[in-house]
Amino acid sequence: MKIAVVVQRYGQAVNGGAELHARYIAEHLARHAQVEVLTTCASDYVTWRNELPPGVEQVNGVPVRRFRVKHERDPRVFAKRSDRVFDERHSIGDELDWLDAEGPTSPALIDHISKHAADFDYCLFFSYRYYHAYYGARAASGRAILVPTAERDATIGLSIFQPLFRSVRALMYNSPEERAMINAVSGNEAVPGVVVGVGSNVPNNAQPARFRQQHNVRGPFAIYVGRVDRNKGCNELFEYFQEYLKDAAGKLSLVLIGHSLLEIPPHPRIRHLGFLDDADKFDAIAGAELLIMPSYYESLSMVALEAWALGRPVLANGKCDVLKGQCIRSNAGLYYDDGAEFLGTLEALEQNRWLAGSLGRNGRQFYRENYEWPVIEHKYLEMFDRLKKEAPRPIVDPLPGWFDRRRQDLRPAEEVIAGLPTGPAGRQTAAAPHRAAADAAGRRRA
Amino acid sequence: MAEFNLRSDSVNVEQIMEQLRARIREKRGVDYTEQQIRELAAVKLEKFLDPRGVRSDLLEQFRKAQPAYEPPELPNFAFEDSTLFESHRAAIRWLRKLLLPILKLFFNPNPLIQALHIQSQLNTMNAEREARREATRRQLDQLYYELIHNLVVEATRLGIEVKNLKMRLESVSSRLEFNERRARALESVVVYKPSGAESERPPRQQPPPPQSQPQPQPRGQAPPQVSYVAPAAESAPTPQPAPAGGSPTGVEGPGQRSRRRRRRRGRRGAGSAAAIMGAPAAQSTSDTAGTIAGDAISVSEAEAVDEYEGGDEGGAAPAPAAEAAETRRESSGAEPPPAPAPDRSGEPDPQ
């Protein structure tokens, strides 16, 4: 079996969530099939500048073929087009322009997929929101499997992606919440799909003492791992944690790991250690009392899974459906909706060792049952087998014509998102008014 | 926040969250969210507006998002010298231009054109000025509304804060009152070591606590170093046991004893002295072995004094009281008198 993994960036130094996800999957599937990675020469997700040489190279034993990006992202143009499609009535042409502005625009990659798709049994496309997935899945129709890594942000409300979700051979979801959201927005229940997620290379012998000694960390601490960014809810985390620090009974410090785009509050019990390698990261998580995940939008929090794998409880932002759902399903984490709940849950986890221990044990069990690599690999292979037995789905819809592209009849993406059901899977509220958009698309095709 | 009532050993996160939220609500009383504060503010604004009968729907009017102001589509006021002869048909335009000299033979259109041109300029200026005024007025309206809204929100927030502070003040004042009573009780009992020759005089009589049972000393804890010296009044040639009451008259009224008993019960219910005084646990533990104010009394003795104060109850004294009594007995080497009471003649009636 020959499989292509198509992703926007790829490399050992590339640490984005979806990119790391793609690398892990490629390396693990390489044990069962012949895997080739198709990607761009970019390594920076903001500019998409060509920084890596085009051509083929080996990364951890997997061949990686890189293609040049046609143009870098212009932030002003991208922001302008984003405002247009997210907040105003617009046309399909506007959305396609937005996709082009977002990048990484690599027609060479799409050409290669068009010419060589038949060489592969399946093409796994990661991250639905980028140029390579939209045009690549069309080019490899009948072989395209999408790993959407979708979050509940405005992009999911764009109408150009609805046919994409309906026309791929299969979807590998990260969480039941993601699946419910995509089903609601595109009505693709008929497309084979499975909730898989991704595993992690968690060591068996994490050494928290080494981390403490190396970074001079004393006393109990809560940890945050990821980009320290407003979009990740870190400003709210700082605000709440500073409230917690006013309580003399609380002994926890906050350790932050990851690049920072925010100013870190100057407090001796808030430590920012910057970017750490995997070994240090796992040592740090193992030494923490708990992991805090303040993010509003997550497709699947790998860090939370890693904390659970290491037997640590998670305190998540309850406004993120995926994180809340994971906490409830695993019984391995608490969640908060506001400052008072943050303080209450943090104090509960700090003071009640039994509770923290039980949540950690549940997390470890949850990880073993759902996210160990044999489980993940099995789900992928099972899906390949299933697709082999099923007849290929019809070819993806053609791109709309000149007039259809210019018809200003699409609702703002934010409005579409606002109508989607919310809450953890199985407990979702509000109806999905996606049908109107889907029907409109159907009428256009007719 | 530490305890959870879980039915079994398995953890149910949703159940825990429900309990936590209930506990937060209980702890905070009415927990106002930002939204609730705004709603309260709106209610207050309505209350403020209604009695004056200004306009019952003023708030609603304010709340309604004002439609974006678009200047009206005014007709084209431009009037130039060629306006009279313009046409969308080029041929007619050419013909009029050709015949213009002939027309000028009949009358002079220039003053008419000039007047209309000036009028068009005036119209344009007026329209622009009106548009500017309208925009300014709308901006001011929005500012006024924002100002009033923010004021009401802040006033509501302050009202809630004042209510909370009142409750805290009440709590603190009750604690203060209790501590004052305790301090007065201690002041009446604590006697400092007399200096010089007075200290060499042996005390004639020690007032041990009544019916105290010696308790075993806690492991690892040294007995309190207490030195009790009889007050000068007690070293008089004919000592009389002081009255149990603290009234200046020395005679206890019939209801005073029961009141004192009630007071004492209330104190016991309030926790240990260290806890009430807000001292950390470690501090209070260490204080138990130490003395306060020139080796006169320790915290454990303070508790003993507390019990001592109520010796008329006839019940068994708790351990600290017994320890203190035992210590005093050891230091004096005398047998305890049958029913002594400390000299509390200087203590005002707390009630």
Contacts between the chains, C-beta under 8 A, distances in Angstrom:
chain1	res1	chain2	res2	distance
A	327	B	13	5.6
A	328	B	13	5.5
A	328	B	14	5.9
A	331	B	10	7.5
A	331	B	11	5.1
A	331	B	12	6.4
A	331	B	13	5.0
A	332	B	13	7.6
A	333	B	13	6.8
A	334	B	13	6.4
A	334	B	16	6.7
A	334	B	17	6.4
A	334	B	20	7.4
A	335	B	17	6.9
A	338	B	33	6.9
A	340	B	24	5.2
A	340	B	28	6.6
A	340	B	31	6.3
A	341	B	20	7.1
A	341	B	21	6.9
A	341	B	24	6.5
A	344	B	1	5.5
A	344	B	20	5.0
A	344	B	21	7.7
A	344	B	23	6.8
A	344	B	24	4.8
A	345	B	17	7.8
A	345	B	20	6.1
A	347	B	1	4.3
A	347	B	2	7.5
A	348	B	1	4.7
A	348	B	2	6.7
A	348	B	4	7.6
A	348	B	16	7.5
A	348	B	20	6.0
A	351	B	1	6.4
A	351	B	2	4.0
A	352	B	1	7.9
A	352	B	2	4.9
A	352	B	3	7.5
A	352	B	4	6.9
A	355	B	4	6.5
A	355	B	11	7.0
A	355	B	16	7.2
A	358	B	9	7.7
A	358	B	10	7.9
A	358	B	11	4.5
A	359	B	11	6.1
A	359	B	13	7.6
A	362	B	11	6.1
